[in-house]
């Protein structure tokens, strides 16, 4: 049987990953997609830490997660910069509307 602490961390990581994946799949708003990408990364980070804990080598998993957090910060910064640029050009955060405008459907 899985210990309660391990099961709780596994459940939390799975929930974060699922919510992040849902935010990416829903594709309704650019900001929500960036937030979903961040939640997805946090769920993966929790799984790395849990895997290191279960393997008995938390040092390596913490180093990997630290690198992952640094990469996520850069990705989030670039993604938000692109979102702001798209918002200035298209005047909306809605992806469906941006697609319609880009195809020449509406102005």
C-alpha positions as semicolon CSV with decimal commas, in nm:
position;residue;x (nm);y (nm);z (nm)
1;X;0,000;0,000;0,000
2;X;0,119;0,352;-0,078
3;X;0,187;0,575;0,225
4;X;-0,058;0,862;0,273
5;X;0,204;1,134;0,222
6;X;0,321;0,981;-0,105
7;X;-0,036;0,935;-0,226
8;X;-0,120;1,294;-0,136
9;X;0,180;1,434;-0,327
10;X;0,101;1,207;-0,622
11;X;-0,261;1,324;-0,619
12;X;-0,158;1,691;-0,595
13;X;0,092;1,652;-0,881
14;X;-0,168;1,475;-1,093
15;X;-0,425;1,745;-1,021
16;X;-0,183;2,023;-1,112
17;X;-0,084;1,842;-1,430
18;X;-0,448;1,777;-1,526
19;X;-0,557;2,135;-1,460
20;X;-0,263;2,264;-1,662
21;X;-0,339;2,028;-1,949
22;X;-0,704;2,134;-1,942
23;X;-0,594;2,499;-1,957
24;X;-0,388;2,424;-2,267
25;X;-0,654;2,214;-2,436
26;X;-0,941;2,458;-2,370
27;X;-0,766;2,727;-2,579
28;X;-1,008;3,003;-2,488
29;X;-0,769;3,270;-2,365
30;X;-0,398;3,328;-2,416
31;X;-0,335;3,415;-2,051
32;X;-0,513;3,097;-1,938
33;X;-0,292;2,895;-2,172
34;X;0,025;3,044;-2,020
35;X;-0,109;2,972;-1,671
36;X;-0,194;2,617;-1,779
37;X;0,160;2,570;-1,906
38;X;0,297;2,686;-1,571
39;X;0,067;2,453;-1,375
40;X;0,171;2,165;-1,598
41;X;0,535;2,237;-1,517
42;X;0,465;2,255;-1,143
43;X;0,295;1,916;-1,154
44;X;0,596;1,768;-1,332
45;X;0,827;1,929;-1,074
46;X;0,635;1,767;-0,790
47;X;0,665;1,429;-0,963
48;X;1,042;1,475;-1,000
49;X;1,074;1,555;-0,630
50;X;0,856;1,258;-0,535
51;X;1,058;1,027;-0,760
52;X;1,380;1,145;-0,601
53;X;1,235;1,095;-0,254
54;X;1,119;0,743;-0,333
55;X;1,455;0,656;-0,492
56;X;1,640;0,796;-0,192
57;X;1,828;1,060;-0,393
58;X;1,659;1,393;-0,335
59;X;1,970;1,595;-0,422
60;X;1,963;1,509;-0,790
61;X;1,587;1,556;-0,817
62;X;1,611;1,895;-0,646
63;X;1,883;2,000;-0,889
64;X;1,669;1,894;-1,184
65;X;1,367;2,078;-1,044
66;X;1,574;2,391;-0,978
67;X;1,685;2,387;-1,342
68;X;1,327;2,323;-1,452
69;X;1,201;2,620;-1,249
70;X;1,463;2,847;-1,407
71;X;1,364;2,731;-1,756
72;X;0,993;2,774;-1,673
73;X;1,055;3,132;-1,561
74;X;1,219;3,215;-1,893
75;X;0,944;3,042;-2,090
76;X;0,673;3,222;-1,891
77;X;0,841;3,558;-1,945
78;X;0,870;3,503;-2,319
79;X;0,517;3,367;-2,345
80;X;0,370;3,664;-2,159
81;X;0,572;3,904;-2,375
82;X;0,429;3,737;-2,686
83;X;0,078;3,750;-2,538
84;X;0,113;4,123;-2,475
85;X;0,241;4,174;-2,829
86;X;-0,050;3,975;-2,973
87;X;-0,295;4,170;-2,759
88;X;-0,157;4,500;-2,888
89;X;-0,184;4,383;-3,249
90;X;-0,518;4,200;-3,239
91;X;-0,680;4,388;-2,943
92;X;-0,801;4,065;-2,778
93;X;-0,686;3,765;-2,576
94;X;-0,946;3,533;-2,731
95;X;-0,780;3,275;-2,956
96;X;-1,091;3,204;-3,164
97;X;-1,131;3,574;-3,243
98;X;-0,762;3,608;-3,331
99;X;-0,800;3,314;-3,572
100;X;-1,106;3,469;-3,734
101;X;-0,934;3,806;-3,773
102;X;-0,617;3,647;-3,912
103;X;-0,821;3,463;-4,176
104;X;-0,986;3,790;-4,276
105;X;-1,324;3,711;-4,122
106;X;-1,378;4,018;-3,903
107;X;-1,211;4,339;-3,798
